[in-house]
Amino acid sequence: MQGTFRAQDDDSRRPGGDDQVGIATKTRAKPKKPSQFKVLMLNDDYTPMEFVVMVLKRFFGMDLEQATRVMLHVHQRGVGVCGIYPYEIAETKVNQVMDFARQNQHPLQCTLEKA
Ligand code: TYC
């Protein structure tokens, strides 16, 4: 019934229900899925590998094995995906990583890209 008008139901069959007849509702034809964003980690020459692994565990819920795999991928290829999230969550993760890196004086960079 998406995208069509319809009477809610036949209120005339209920006592005192006549005033409700004919109320129409419209549901959105195409409900929008919230768009997804990749959180990308960038390689650099200075951030220690152990620190990157710690970040991936702490902010992206990875275990040691996953985190090590992603860190090595970024180290070798220059960039890697940490996860895919709705915009606000992805943005929060980027800010958390950048703040944590800055606090620890590492140049680690993290960014967003539309999925
Ligand atoms: N290239 C860094 C080093 O050799 C390690 C590193 C990996 C840094 C991944 C950043 O996103 C990164 N110490």
Backbone and ligand atoms as CSV (ligand in chain L), in Angstrom:
chain,resi,resn,atom,element,x,y,z
A,1,MET,N,N,0.823,-1.216,0.000
A,1,MET,CA,C,0.000,0.000,0.000
A,1,MET,C,C,0.851,1.257,0.000
A,2,GLN,N,N,2.165,1.148,-0.133
A,2,GLN,CA,C,3.010,2.337,-0.096
A,2,GLN,C,C,2.689,3.276,-1.246
A,3,GLY,N,N,2.589,4.581,-0.892
A,3,GLY,CA,C,2.393,5.571,-1.927
A,3,GLY,C,C,0.945,5.751,-2.348
A,4,THR,N,N,0.023,5.076,-1.678
A,4,THR,CA,C,-1.389,5.240,-2.039
A,4,THR,C,C,-2.145,5.753,-0.829
A,5,PHE,N,N,-3.224,6.498,-1.125
A,5,PHE,CA,C,-4.091,6.959,-0.057
A,5,PHE,C,C,-5.078,5.863,0.294
A,6,ARG,N,N,-5.393,5.764,1.572
A,6,ARG,CA,C,-6.415,4.788,1.933
A,6,ARG,C,C,-7.167,5.276,3.158
A,7,ALA,N,N,-8.446,4.897,3.224
A,7,ALA,CA,C,-9.205,5.162,4.436
A,7,ALA,C,C,-8.649,4.237,5.500
A,8,GLN,N,N,-8.538,4.715,6.744
A,8,GLN,CA,C,-7.946,3.895,7.801
A,8,GLN,C,C,-8.680,2.572,7.959
A,9,ASP,N,N,-9.991,2.622,8.152
A,9,ASP,CA,C,-10.840,1.441,8.138
A,9,ASP,C,C,-12.291,1.924,8.195
A,10,ASP,N,N,-13.211,1.028,8.223
A,10,ASP,CA,C,-14.610,1.429,8.134
A,10,ASP,C,C,-15.183,1.727,9.514
A,11,ASP,N,N,-15.015,2.994,9.953
A,11,ASP,CA,C,-15.446,3.392,11.283
A,11,ASP,C,C,-16.961,3.416,11.433
A,12,SER,N,N,-17.695,3.474,10.277
A,12,SER,CA,C,-19.162,3.545,10.356
A,12,SER,C,C,-19.743,2.291,11.002
A,13,ARG,N,N,-18.945,1.226,11.049
A,13,ARG,CA,C,-19.448,0.001,11.684
A,13,ARG,C,C,-19.257,0.019,13.195
A,14,ARG,N,N,-18.507,1.039,13.708
A,14,ARG,CA,C,-18.341,1.131,15.162
A,14,ARG,C,C,-19.277,2.194,15.708
A,15,PRO,N,N,-19.824,1.979,16.889
A,15,PRO,CA,C,-20.727,2.987,17.472
A,15,PRO,C,C,-19.997,4.319,17.589
A,16,GLY,N,N,-20.590,5.363,17.058
A,16,GLY,CA,C,-20.014,6.704,17.179
A,16,GLY,C,C,-18.745,6.899,16.381
A,17,GLY,N,N,-18.484,6.012,15.469
A,17,GLY,CA,C,-17.224,6.071,14.721
A,17,GLY,C,C,-17.294,6.835,13.418
A,18,ASP,N,N,-18.458,7.379,13.067
A,18,ASP,CA,C,-18.628,8.002,11.758
A,18,ASP,C,C,-17.699,9.183,11.504
A,19,ASP,N,N,-17.363,9.916,12.566
A,19,ASP,CA,C,-16.526,11.107,12.373
A,19,ASP,C,C,-15.108,10.742,11.908
A,20,GLN,N,N,-14.739,9.500,12.021
A,20,GLN,CA,C,-13.387,9.077,11.628
A,20,GLN,C,C,-13.308,8.635,10.165
A,21,VAL,N,N,-14.454,8.442,9.547
A,21,VAL,CA,C,-14.447,7.878,8.189
A,21,VAL,C,C,-13.749,8.827,7.222
A,22,GLY,N,N,-12.957,8.263,6.370
A,22,GLY,CA,C,-12.370,9.057,5.301
A,22,GLY,C,C,-11.040,9.699,5.654
A,23,ILE,N,N,-10.546,9.502,6.869
A,23,ILE,CA,C,-9.210,10.027,7.184
A,23,ILE,C,C,-8.188,9.245,6.365
A,24,ALA,N,N,-7.412,9.978,5.618
A,24,ALA,CA,C,-6.438,9.317,4.741
A,24,ALA,C,C,-5.030,9.510,5.292
A,25,THR,N,N,-4.227,8.510,5.103
A,25,THR,CA,C,-2.824,8.641,5.495
A,25,THR,C,C,-1.995,8.380,4.265
A,26,LYS,N,N,-0.810,8.940,4.250
A,26,LYS,CA,C,0.087,8.675,3.123
A,26,LYS,C,C,1.422,8.249,3.701
A,27,THR,N,N,1.867,7.101,3.260
A,27,THR,CA,C,3.199,6.664,3.679
A,27,THR,C,C,4.153,7.034,2.568
A,28,ARG,N,N,5.417,7.285,2.946
A,28,ARG,CA,C,6.396,7.721,1.954
A,28,ARG,C,C,6.619,6.600,0.922
A,29,ALA,N,N,6.640,6.972,-0.350
A,29,ALA,CA,C,6.805,5.971,-1.399
A,29,ALA,C,C,8.159,5.271,-1.275
A,30,LYS,N,N,9.206,6.083,-1.082
A,30,LYS,CA,C,10.543,5.494,-0.983
A,30,LYS,C,C,11.223,5.940,0.297
A,31,PRO,N,N,11.084,5.181,1.373
A,31,PRO,CA,C,11.751,5.573,2.604
A,31,PRO,C,C,13.262,5.613,2.351
A,32,LYS,N,N,13.879,6.704,2.761
A,32,LYS,CA,C,15.319,6.865,2.517
A,32,LYS,C,C,16.119,6.109,3.578
A,33,LYS,N,N,17.013,5.221,3.131
A,33,LYS,CA,C,17.953,4.603,4.064
A,33,LYS,C,C,18.974,5.676,4.413
A,34,PRO,N,N,19.402,5.758,5.673
A,34,PRO,CA,C,20.457,6.728,5.963
A,34,PRO,C,C,21.697,6.333,5.165
A,35,SER,N,N,22.346,7.304,4.484
A,35,SER,CA,C,23.473,6.923,3.643
A,35,SER,C,C,24.673,6.539,4.503
A,36,GLN,N,N,25.448,5.647,3.990
A,36,GLN,CA,C,26.544,5.034,4.735
A,36,GLN,C,C,27.882,5.681,4.347
A,37,PHE,N,N,28.777,5.736,5.316
A,37,PHE,CA,C,30.098,6.329,5.084
A,37,PHE,C,C,31.187,5.390,5.565
A,38,LYS,N,N,32.226,5.258,4.718
A,38,LYS,CA,C,33.405,4.486,5.108
A,38,LYS,C,C,34.284,5.359,5.991
A,39,VAL,N,N,34.809,4.783,7.059
A,39,VAL,CA,C,35.856,5.448,7.829
A,39,VAL,C,C,37.184,4.868,7.334
A,40,LEU,N,N,38.019,5.742,6.793
A,40,LEU,CA,C,39.300,5.322,6.224
A,40,LEU,C,C,40.459,5.714,7.131
A,41,MET,N,N,41.423,4.822,7.258
A,41,MET,CA,C,42.660,5.096,7.999
A,41,MET,C,C,43.773,5.290,6.974
A,42,LEU,N,N,44.587,6.311,7.183
A,42,LEU,CA,C,45.681,6.599,6.247
A,42,LEU,C,C,47.022,6.217,6.854
A,43,ASN,N,N,47.925,5.770,6.003
A,43,ASN,CA,C,49.269,5.433,6.472
A,43,ASN,C,C,50.094,6.699,6.680
A,44,ASP,N,N,51.075,6.607,7.544
A,44,ASP,CA,C,52.110,7.639,7.675
A,44,ASP,C,C,53.374,6.932,8.129
A,45,ASP,N,N,54.485,7.673,8.154
A,45,ASP,CA,C,55.778,7.031,8.469
A,45,ASP,C,C,56.097,7.003,9.957
A,46,TYR,N,N,55.298,7.630,10.793
A,46,TYR,CA,C,55.696,7.848,12.190
A,46,TYR,C,C,54.836,7.168,13.248
A,47,THR,N,N,53.556,7.020,12.986
A,47,THR,CA,C,52.686,6.418,14.011
A,47,THR,C,C,53.096,4.958,14.233
A,48,PRO,N,N,53.345,4.564,15.484
A,48,PRO,CA,C,53.745,3.169,15.733
A,48,PRO,C,C,52.619,2.186,15.371
A,49,MET,N,N,53.019,1.053,14.842
A,49,MET,CA,C,52.047,0.014,14.467
A,49,MET,C,C,51.172,-0.368,15.660
A,50,GLU,N,N,51.768,-0.470,16.838
A,50,GLU,CA,C,51.019,-0.876,18.042
A,50,GLU,C,C,49.925,0.137,18.362
A,51,PHE,N,N,50.212,1.415,18.099
A,51,PHE,CA,C,49.213,2.448,18.382
A,51,PHE,C,C,48.014,2.297,17.435
A,52,VAL,N,N,48.285,2.032,16.168
A,52,VAL,CA,C,47.201,1.861,15.187
A,52,VAL,C,C,46.347,0.652,15.564
A,53,VAL,N,N,46.992,-0.420,15.982
A,53,VAL,CA,C,46.260,-1.619,16.413
A,53,VAL,C,C,45.378,-1.279,17.618
A,54,MET,N,N,45.915,-0.506,18.551
A,54,MET,CA,C,45.136,-0.110,19.733
A,54,MET,C,C,43.906,0.717,19.326
A,55,VAL,N,N,44.088,1.624,18.380
A,55,VAL,CA,C,42.980,2.463,17.890
A,55,VAL,C,C,41.889,1.600,17.254
A,56,LEU,N,N,42.308,0.645,16.439
A,56,LEU,CA,C,41.322,-0.198,15.741
A,56,LEU,C,C,40.534,-1.059,16.729
A,57,LYS,N,N,41.214,-1.521,17.779
A,57,LYS,CA,C,40.520,-2.295,18.820
A,57,LYS,C,C,39.568,-1.403,19.612
A,58,ARG,N,N,40.072,-0.245,20.014
A,58,ARG,CA,C,39.318,0.628,20.917
A,58,ARG,C,C,38.094,1.262,20.270
A,59,PHE,N,N,38.247,1.760,19.040
A,59,PHE,CA,C,37.165,2.544,18.428
A,59,PHE,C,C,36.362,1.782,17.381
A,60,PHE,N,N,36.888,0.641,16.925
A,60,PHE,CA,C,36.177,-0.090,15.870
A,60,PHE,C,C,35.839,-1.523,16.284
A,61,GLY,N,N,36.027,-1.816,17.567
A,61,GLY,CA,C,35.596,-3.094,18.113
A,61,GLY,C,C,36.286,-4.319,17.522
A,62,MET,N,N,37.491,-4.119,16.978
A,62,MET,CA,C,38.196,-5.275,16.378
A,62,MET,C,C,38.955,-6.043,17.451
A,63,ASP,N,N,39.140,-7.346,17.179
A,63,ASP,CA,C,40.041,-8.112,18.052
A,63,ASP,C,C,41.474,-7.939,17.536
A,64,LEU,N,N,42.438,-8.485,18.265
A,64,LEU,CA,C,43.855,-8.269,17.929
A,64,LEU,C,C,44.174,-8.711,16.497
A,65,GLU,N,N,43.595,-9.847,16.101
A,65,GLU,CA,C,43.896,-10.396,14.775
A,65,GLU,C,C,43.359,-9.509,13.648
A,66,GLN,N,N,42.098,-9.101,13.770
A,66,GLN,CA,C,41.496,-8.206,12.763
A,66,GLN,C,C,42.255,-6.890,12.699
A,67,ALA,N,N,42.524,-6.329,13.880
A,67,ALA,CA,C,43.175,-5.017,13.959
A,67,ALA,C,C,44.560,-5.077,13.324
A,68,THR,N,N,45.274,-6.164,13.558
A,68,THR,CA,C,46.621,-6.319,12.992
A,68,THR,C,C,46.535,-6.420,11.468
A,69,ARG,N,N,45.523,-7.163,10.996
A,69,ARG,CA,C,45.348,-7.328,9.541
A,69,ARG,C,C,45.060,-5.979,8.880
A,70,VAL,N,N,44.147,-5.204,9.461
A,70,VAL,CA,C,43.788,-3.903,8.877
A,70,VAL,C,C,44.988,-2.951,8.940
A,71,MET,N,N,45.682,-2.933,10.081
A,71,MET,CA,C,46.857,-2.052,10.232
A,71,MET,C,C,47.903,-2.372,9.162
A,72,LEU,N,N,48.190,-3.666,8.953
A,72,LEU,CA,C,49.201,-4.057,7.958
A,72,LEU,C,C,48.743,-3.710,6.541
A,73,HIS,N,N,47.446,-3.856,6.294
A,73,HIS,CA,C,46.893,-3.461,4.984
A,73,HIS,C,C,47.152,-1.970,4.746
A,74,VAL,N,N,46.851,-1.140,5.739
A,74,VAL,CA,C,47.058,0.308,5.599
A,74,VAL,C,C,48.550,0.611,5.442
A,75,HIS,N,N,49.372,-0.047,6.222
A,75,HIS,CA,C,50.832,0.153,6.165
A,75,HIS,C,C,51.366,-0.155,4.758
A,76,GLN,N,N,50.840,-1.221,4.152
A,76,GLN,CA,C,51.347,-1.658,2.843
A,76,GLN,C,C,50.694,-0.945,1.664
A,77,ARG,N,N,49.399,-0.607,1.793
A,77,ARG,CA,C,48.652,-0.059,0.647
A,77,ARG,C,C,48.374,1.431,0.759
A,78,GLY,N,N,48.584,2.008,1.940
A,78,GLY,CA,C,48.417,3.460,2.093
A,78,GLY,C,C,47.089,3.881,2.702
A,79,VAL,N,N,46.050,3.062,2.522
A,79,VAL,CA,C,44.730,3.402,3.051
A,79,VAL,C,C,43.927,2.111,3.264
A,80,GLY,N,N,43.035,2.134,4.238
A,80,GLY,CA,C,42.196,0.963,4.495
A,80,GLY,C,C,40.904,1.357,5.184
A,81,VAL,N,N,39.913,0.492,5.078
A,81,VAL,CA,C,38.588,0.747,5.658
A,81,VAL,C,C,38.531,0.182,7.080
A,82,CYS,N,N,38.185,1.051,8.035
A,82,CYS,CA,C,38.024,0.622,9.439
A,82,CYS,C,C,36.610,0.127,9.701
A,83,GLY,N,N,35.632,0.665,8.933
A,83,GLY,CA,C,34.240,0.287,9.137
A,83,GLY,C,C,33.334,1.168,8.294
A,84,ILE,N,N,32.057,0.806,8.205
A,84,ILE,CA,C,31.065,1.566,7.428
A,84,ILE,C,C,29.868,1.850,8.338
A,85,TYR,N,N,29.499,3.136,8.435
A,85,TYR,CA,C,28.490,3.570,9.408
A,85,TYR,C,C,27.625,4.684,8.821
A,86,PRO,N,N,26.462,4.936,9.435
A,86,PRO,CA,C,25.710,6.152,9.102
A,86,PRO,C,C,26.571,7.385,9.401
A,87,TYR,N,N,26.296,8.493,8.699
A,87,TYR,CA,C,27.176,9.679,8.754
A,87,TYR,C,C,27.582,10.099,10.164
A,88,GLU,N,N,26.609,10.240,11.068
A,88,GLU,CA,C,26.941,10.804,12.393
A,88,GLU,C,C,27.860,9.906,13.188
A,89,ILE,N,N,27.677,8.604,13.031
A,89,ILE,CA,C,28.534,7.656,13.750
A,89,ILE,C,C,29.936,7.666,13.144
A,90,ALA,N,N,29.990,7.672,11.808
A,90,ALA,CA,C,31.289,7.709,11.116
A,90,ALA,C,C,32.063,8.967,11.511
A,91,GLU,N,N,31.370,10.099,11.552
A,91,GLU,CA,C,32.015,11.367,11.901
A,91,GLU,C,C,32.537,11.327,13.344
A,92,THR,N,N,31.755,10.754,14.235
A,92,THR,CA,C,32.178,10.631,15.634
A,92,THR,C,C,33.431,9.768,15.745
A,93,LYS,N,N,33.478,8.670,15.009
A,93,LYS,CA,C,34.652,7.780,15.045
A,93,LYS,C,C,35.899,8.524,14.560
A,94,VAL,N,N,35.757,9.279,13.453
A,94,VAL,CA,C,36.892,10.041,12.915
A,94,VAL,C,C,37.396,11.012,13.977
A,95,ASN,N,N,36.473,11.728,14.624
A,95,ASN,CA,C,36.878,12.701,15.646
A,95,ASN,C,C,37.556,12.016,16.827
A,96,GLN,N,N,37.020,10.868,17.248
A,96,GLN,CA,C,37.619,10.133,18.373
A,96,GLN,C,C,39.049,9.700,18.043
A,97,VAL,N,N,39.244,9.173,16.828
A,97,VAL,CA,C,40.578,8.708,16.417
A,97,VAL,C,C,41.553,9.886,16.344
A,98,MET,N,N,41.104,10.975,15.706
A,98,MET,CA,C,41.988,12.139,15.537
A,98,MET,C,C,42.341,12.757,16.897
A,99,ASP,N,N,41.383,12.842,17.801
A,99,ASP,CA,C,41.642,13.382,19.145
A,99,ASP,C,C,42.645,12.501,19.892
A,100,PHE,N,N,42.409,11.194,19.832
A,100,PHE,CA,C,43.268,10.244,20.545
A,100,PHE,C,C,44.695,10.284,19.980
A,101,ALA,N,N,44.815,10.370,18.653
A,101,ALA,CA,C,46.141,10.448,18.022
A,101,ALA,C,C,46.847,11.741,18.442
A,102,ARG,N,N,46.115,12.843,18.425
A,102,ARG,CA,C,46.688,14.149,18.795
A,102,ARG,C,C,47.159,14.136,20.253
A,103,GLN,N,N,46.308,13.601,21.130
A,103,GLN,CA,C,46.672,13.516,22.559
A,103,GLN,C,C,47.974,12.751,22.754
A,104,ASN,N,N,48.211,11.778,21.869
A,104,ASN,CA,C,49.416,10.955,21.982
A,104,ASN,C,C,50.534,11.406,21.031
A,105,GLN,N,N,50.326,12.557,20.424
A,105,GLN,CA,C,51.303,13.203,19.544
A,105,GLN,C,C,51.739,12.329,18.370
A,106,HIS,N,N,50.750,11.629,17.811
A,106,HIS,CA,C,51.008,10.866,16.593
A,106,HIS,C,C,50.267,11.538,15.429
A,107,PRO,N,N,50.853,11.468,14.230
A,107,PRO,CA,C,50.240,12.162,13.074
A,107,PRO,C,C,49.159,11.342,12.364
A,108,LEU,N,N,48.701,10.282,12.978
A,108,LEU,CA,C,47.701,9.389,12.359
A,108,LEU,C,C,46.500,10.180,11.834
A,109,GLN,N,N,46.114,9.888,10.606
A,109,GLN,CA,C,44.984,10.561,9.972
A,109,GLN,C,C,43.884,9.558,9.621
A,110,CYS,N,N,42.662,10.045,9.799
A,110,CYS,CA,C,41.491,9.220,9.577
A,110,CYS,C,C,40.479,10.110,8.856
A,111,THR,N,N,39.733,9.563,7.905
A,111,THR,CA,C,38.794,10.398,7.161
A,111,THR,C,C,37.534,9.624,6.765
A,112,LEU,N,N,36.576,10.348,6.192
A,112,LEU,CA,C,35.289,9.777,5.765
A,112,LEU,C,C,35.203,9.728,4.249
A,113,GLU,N,N,34.471,8.748,3.749
A,113,GLU,CA,C,34.185,8.714,2.313
A,113,GLU,C,C,32.805,8.091,2.131
A,114,LYS,N,N,31.987,8.668,1.282
A,114,LYS,CA,C,30.654,8.104,1.066
A,114,LYS,C,C,30.788,6.670,0.537
A,115,ALA,N,N,30.022,5.754,1.133
A,115,ALA,CA,C,30.170,4.330,0.752
A,115,ALA,C,C,29.499,4.053,-0.595
L,1,TYC,N1,N,53.628,3.045,8.661
L,1,TYC,C1,C,53.653,3.032,10.127
L,1,TYC,C2,C,54.994,2.521,10.612
L,1,TYC,O1,O,55.754,1.944,9.842
L,1,TYC,C3,C,52.540,2.162,10.695
L,1,TYC,C4,C,51.181,2.671,10.372
L,1,TYC,C5,C,50.195,1.784,9.941
L,1,TYC,C6,C,50.844,4.017,10.515
L,1,TYC,C7,C,48.905,2.220,9.660
L,1,TYC,C8,C,49.566,4.480,10.209
L,1,TYC,O2,O,47.326,4.014,9.514
L,1,TYC,C9,C,48.597,3.573,9.793
L,1,TYC,N2,N,55.286,2.709,11.882
